[in-house]
Amino acid sequence: MLHFTEDEFARRRTATMDAMKERKLDAMLMFAQESMYWLTGYDTFGFCFFQCLVMKADGEMALLTRSADLRQARHTSNIENIVIWGDHANADPTKDLRNLLADMGLLGSKLGVEYDTHGLTAYNGRRLDNTLKTFADLDDASSLVHLLRLVKSDEEIAYVRKAANHADAAFDAALKTTKAGVNEAKILAAMQGAVLEAGGDYPGNPFILGSGDDALLCRYKAGRRKLSKNDQLTIEWAGVEAQYHVAQMRTLVIGKPRENHEAMFKAAKAALDAVEGAMVVGNTFGDVFTAHAKAMDAHHQSRNRLNACGYSLGARYAPCWMDGPMFYEGNPTVIEPNQVLFAHMILMDSETNTAMCPGRTYLTSEKGPKALTKHPMEFVTL
């Protein structure tokens, strides 16, 4: 079930060991499922419970997890040392982790910890700190593997391109299905079904789909309605392959556009063009946001735009496909070749309840960014 070659995994281990050496870490305690997947292929949503991948500076690894994920780890990863902590009243898996670390010769060591992840709740983080406070020196190394994952390899890009094809198939399904009188549920089913039928995966968060006043929402919510004769529909979705995401976003107009739909699209398109111009190797993520903000503000949309305009994408798990870093003011992260970056030009006018939200995903290169999906950025009326 491994999606990558052993040479690829070896390259990733070496890069991680080099980064650990720079930080003078004896081992990493990884709680981010994305880190575990990237380093070993381990593929599960079992991170909703306590689990930890330990990687020593010499590359030795061990996974502490629950019995429900034992076969998952054996089947999807290259991890050989899998240790189970038991479910029982008053169980404290941080103590099992301490025993594992002792067995690995890490007493008195300097340990990097991935604190900034959904895989380590505040509750378990406090227990971890308390259990290991006299055992080892703990250092927040949340970004160590995260930053290594930012630049994609050729093997990763192959999955990204498949994910882009799935995203296109989902949009084709939306365009074919969307019309007055159709229930949002039918559109959503058609889009997600297109991804799954093409062999893709579930996304890290639900597709976002809302019409009417709900077209101004940036998050999924429960509840469906039928499209009216003159309506607007905002959709944000992702094609997914081997957990790698390629996102897109659009606002579709059904029937007669509102007074400012086209003006908002013009502003959003100008901002997206400016973002493409700034999304060049050597610039920063902050530079990209500045280009977005200047273009939006020049079109008198400052009150309708957001304070961020996109983010990096990659292999990602629930509850969110946003991988980071984000395009926001002052972000110093430098753009490099082979980054997968999603740019969304979200405009939401709460006074008139009008939305216009075009967005797509790019692959960066020395020649500039290249859109990964096929659909042109046009004003769409159905």
C-alpha positions in Angstrom: 0.0 0.0 0.0 3.0 2.3 -0.1 2.4 5.2 -2.5 6.1 6.1 -2.9 9.4 4.4 -3.6 11.9 3.4 -1.0 14.3 5.9 -2.5 11.8 8.7 -2.0 11.2 7.7 1.6 15.0 7.5 2.2 15.4 11.0 0.8 12.8 12.3 3.2 14.4 10.5 6.2 17.7 12.0 5.3 16.3 15.5 5.0 14.6 15.1 8.4 17.8 13.9 10.0 19.7 16.8 8.6 17.1 19.3 9.9 17.2 17.6 13.3 21.0 17.8 13.4 20.7 21.6 12.7 18.4 21.9 15.7 20.7 19.6 17.8 17.7 17.2 18.4 18.3 13.6 19.6 14.8 12.6 18.4 11.5 13.9 17.1 8.1 13.2 18.7 5.7 13.5 15.7 2.0 13.8 16.3 1.0 15.4 13.0 -0.5 12.7 10.8 0.9 14.5 7.7 4.5 14.0 9.1 3.9 10.3 9.7 2.4 9.8 6.2 5.2 11.8 4.5 8.0 9.8 6.3 6.5 6.3 6.4 3.4 6.1 4.4 1.3 5.5 7.5 -2.3 6.4 6.5 -5.1 6.7 9.1 -7.5 9.0 10.8 -6.5 7.3 14.1 -4.7 10.5 15.1 -8.0 11.5 16.7 -6.6 9.4 19.6 -3.1 9.6 21.1 -0.4 8.3 18.9 3.2 9.3 18.3 5.9 8.5 15.8 9.4 8.7 17.3 12.3 9.2 15.0 15.8 9.3 16.4 18.6 11.4 14.9 20.1 8.2 13.4 16.8 7.4 11.6 15.5 4.7 13.9 11.7 4.9 14.2 9.0 3.5 16.4 5.2 4.1 16.4 3.1 4.2 19.6 -0.6 3.8 18.7 -3.7 1.9 19.7 -4.7 -1.7 18.8 -7.2 -0.5 16.3 -4.4 1.0 14.2 -1.9 -1.9 14.5 -2.9 -3.5 11.2 -3.4 -0.1 9.6 0.2 0.7 10.3 1.5 -2.7 9.1 -0.5 -2.4 5.9 0.1 1.2 4.9 3.6 2.0 6.2 7.2 0.9 6.4 7.3 1.1 10.2 8.8 -2.0 11.7 8.6 -1.2 15.4 4.9 -0.7 16.4 4.1 -0.5 20.1 0.5 -0.6 21.4 -0.8 1.3 24.4 -3.8 -0.3 26.0 -7.3 1.2 26.3 -8.4 0.9 30.0 -9.7 3.0 32.8 -7.3 5.8 33.7 -5.0 5.0 30.8 -2.2 7.5 30.2 -0.5 6.8 26.9 2.2 9.5 27.7 3.6 7.1 30.2 3.7 4.3 27.6 5.6 6.8 25.4 8.0 7.6 28.2 8.7 3.8 28.6 9.2 3.5 24.8 11.6 6.5 24.8 13.6 4.9 27.6 13.8 1.6 25.7 15.2 3.7 22.8 17.9 5.2 25.0 16.5 8.7 25.0 16.6 9.5 28.8 18.2 12.9 29.3 18.0 13.7 25.5 16.7 16.8 23.6 13.4 16.0 22.0 11.6 18.0 19.3 7.9 17.9 19.7 5.1 18.6 17.1 2.8 20.7 19.3 1.0 22.6 16.6 -1.1 19.9 15.2 -4.6 18.5 15.5 -2.9 15.2 16.4 -2.0 16.5 19.8 -4.8 17.9 21.9 -4.1 20.5 24.6 -5.2 17.8 27.1 -2.6 15.3 25.9 0.0 18.0 25.4 -0.3 18.9 29.1 0.0 15.3 30.0 3.0 14.9 27.7 4.9 17.8 29.3 4.1 16.6 32.8 5.2 13.0 32.1 8.5 14.0 30.3 9.5 17.1 32.4 12.2 15.2 34.3 12.9 12.7 31.5 14.1 14.9 28.7 14.4 18.5 27.4 11.5 19.3 25.1 11.7 21.7 22.2 8.8 22.9 20.1 9.8 21.6 16.6 6.3 21.9 15.1 7.5 23.3 11.8 10.5 21.0 11.2 8.8 18.4 9.0 6.1 20.8 7.9 8.6 23.0 6.1 10.3 20.0 4.5 7.0 19.1 3.0 6.5 22.5 1.4 8.6 21.7 -1.7 7.2 18.7 -3.6 9.2 16.0 -5.2 8.6 14.5 -8.7 6.7 11.6 -7.1 4.5 14.0 -5.2 3.8 16.2 -8.2 2.6 13.1 -10.1 -0.2 12.7 -7.5 -0.8 16.5 -7.4 -1.5 16.4 -11.2 -4.0 13.5 -10.7 -5.7 15.5 -8.0 -6.0 18.4 -10.4 -7.7 16.2 -12.9 -10.2 15.1 -10.2 -10.8 18.8 -9.4 -11.6 19.5 -13.0 -13.9 16.5 -13.2 -15.8 17.9 -10.1 -16.2 21.3 -11.7 -17.4 19.7 -15.0 -20.0 17.9 -12.9 -21.0 21.2 -11.2 -21.4 23.0 -14.4 -23.5 20.2 -15.9 -25.8 20.0 -12.8 -26.2 23.6 -11.7 -29.4 25.3 -12.8 -32.5 27.0 -11.3 -34.7 24.5 -9.3 -31.9 22.1 -8.5 -31.2 21.2 -4.9 -27.7 22.0 -3.6 -27.5 18.4 -2.5 -27.6 17.1 -6.1 -24.7 19.4 -7.1 -22.6 18.4 -4.1 -23.3 14.7 -4.8 -22.3 15.1 -8.4 -19.0 16.9 -7.5 -17.9 14.5 -4.8 -19.0 11.6 -6.8 -16.9 12.7 -9.8 -13.8 12.7 -7.6 -14.5 9.3 -6.2 -15.5 7.7 -9.5 -12.2 8.9 -10.9 -10.3 7.0 -8.2 -9.7 10.0 -5.9 -10.0 10.3 -2.2 -12.2 12.2 0.3 -10.9 15.7 1.1 -9.5 16.9 4.3 -12.6 18.9 4.9 -16.1 18.8 3.3 -16.7 20.6 0.0 -18.0 24.1 0.7 -21.2 24.9 -1.2 -23.7 27.6 -0.5 -26.3 29.5 -2.6 -28.3 32.7 -2.0 -27.1 34.4 1.1 -25.1 31.3 2.0 -22.9 32.0 -1.0 -21.0 34.4 1.4 -19.9 31.6 3.7 -16.4 30.2 3.8 -17.2 27.0 5.6 -19.4 24.0 5.2 -22.6 23.9 7.1 -25.6 21.6 7.3 -28.7 22.2 5.4 -29.7 22.4 1.7 -31.9 24.6 -0.5 -33.0 24.7 -4.1 -31.5 27.3 -6.4 -33.9 30.1 -7.4 -34.4 31.6 -10.9 -31.9 34.3 -10.2 -29.3 33.1 -7.7 -25.6 32.7 -6.9 -23.7 29.6 -5.9 -20.2 29.7 -4.3 -18.3 26.4 -4.3 -14.9 25.5 -2.9 -13.7 22.0 -3.5 -10.6 19.9 -4.0 -9.5 17.0 -6.1 -7.6 14.5 -3.9 -5.2 11.7 -4.9 -3.2 9.8 -2.3 -4.2 12.5 0.2 -2.7 15.3 -2.0 -5.1 18.1 -2.6 -5.7 20.5 -5.4 -8.4 23.1 -4.6 -10.5 25.4 -6.7 -13.2 28.0 -5.9 -15.8 29.7 -8.0 -19.0 31.8 -7.6 -21.5 30.8 -10.3 -24.4 33.1 -11.3 -27.7 31.5 -12.0 -30.0 33.6 -14.2 -29.6 37.4 -14.1 -26.4 38.7 -12.4 -26.8 41.1 -9.5 -25.8 44.7 -10.1 -22.2 44.3 -8.7 -21.5 40.6 -9.6 -19.5 41.6 -12.7 -17.7 44.5 -11.0 -16.6 42.2 -8.2 -15.5 39.6 -10.7 -13.4 42.2 -12.5 -11.7 43.1 -9.2 -11.1 39.5 -8.3 -9.7 38.7 -11.7 -7.4 41.7 -11.5 -6.2 40.5 -8.0 -5.6 37.0 -9.3 -3.6 38.3 -12.2 -1.5 40.4 -9.7 -1.1 37.4 -7.4 0.2 35.3 -10.4 2.7 38.1 -11.1 3.9 38.1 -7.5 4.0 34.3 -7.1 7.6 34.0 -8.4 10.6 32.3 -7.0 12.4 34.5 -4.5 9.3 36.5 -3.5 7.6 35.9 -0.2 4.1 34.7 0.7 3.7 38.2 2.1 4.5 39.7 -1.3 1.7 37.7 -2.8 -0.8 39.0 -0.3 0.3 42.6 -0.9 -0.3 42.2 -4.6 -3.8 40.8 -3.8 -4.6 43.6 -1.4 -3.4 46.4 -3.7 -5.4 45.2 -6.6 -8.5 44.7 -4.6 -8.2 48.1 -3.0 -7.7 49.8 -6.4 -11.1 48.4 -7.4 -12.7 49.7 -4.1 -13.1 46.3 -2.6 -11.1 46.7 0.6 -14.1 46.2 2.9 -15.2 43.1 1.0 -11.9 41.2 0.8 -10.3 38.9 3.5 -7.0 39.3 5.4 -5.5 36.2 3.7 -5.7 35.1 0.1 -4.5 31.5 0.0 -2.1 28.9 1.2 0.1 25.9 0.4 -1.5 22.5 -0.3 -0.2 19.0 0.0 -1.0 15.7 1.7 -3.4 16.7 4.4 -5.9 15.1 6.8 -9.1 16.2 8.6 -10.3 18.6 9.8 -8.9 20.8 7.1 -7.1 20.6 3.8 -5.3 23.9 4.4 -1.6 23.0 4.7 0.1 26.4 5.2 1.9 28.6 5.2 -0.7 31.2 4.2 -0.7 34.3 2.0 -1.1 37.1 4.6 0.6 40.4 5.4 4.3 40.1 6.2 4.6 36.3 5.9 8.4 35.9 5.3 8.2 32.4 3.8 10.0 32.4 0.5 8.5 31.0 -2.7 10.6 28.1 -4.2 10.1 25.9 -7.2 7.7 23.0 -6.9 5.4 24.4 -4.3 1.7 23.8 -4.7 -0.1 27.0 -3.8 -3.8 27.8 -3.8 -4.9 31.4 -4.4 -8.4 32.5 -3.6 -9.8 35.9 -4.4 -12.7 36.0 -2.0 -15.1 39.0 -2.2 -18.2 39.1 0.0 -20.4 42.2 0.1 -22.5 41.8 3.2 -24.6 45.0 2.4 -26.0 43.4 -0.7 -25.3 39.8 0.1 -23.3 39.4 -3.0 -20.4 37.0 -3.4 -17.6 36.5 -6.0 -14.9 34.1 -5.1 -12.7 32.8 -7.9 -9.6 30.7 -7.0 -7.3 28.0 -8.3 -4.1 26.1 -7.5 -0.7 26.6 -9.0 2.7 24.8 -9.3 5.6 27.2 -8.9 8.7 27.1 -11.0 11.6 29.3 -12.1 9.5 30.3 -15.1 6.6 31.5 -12.9 3.4 29.8 -11.6 1.4 27.4 -13.7 -2.2 26.7 -13.1 -2.8 23.0 -12.5 -6.4 23.0 -13.6 -7.8 23.4 -17.0 -10.8 25.7 -16.6 -10.2 29.4 -17.6 -11.0 32.1 -15.0 -14.2 33.5 -16.5 -17.4 35.0 -15.3 -19.9 32.1 -15.5 -23.6 32.6 -15.8 -25.9 29.5 -16.0 
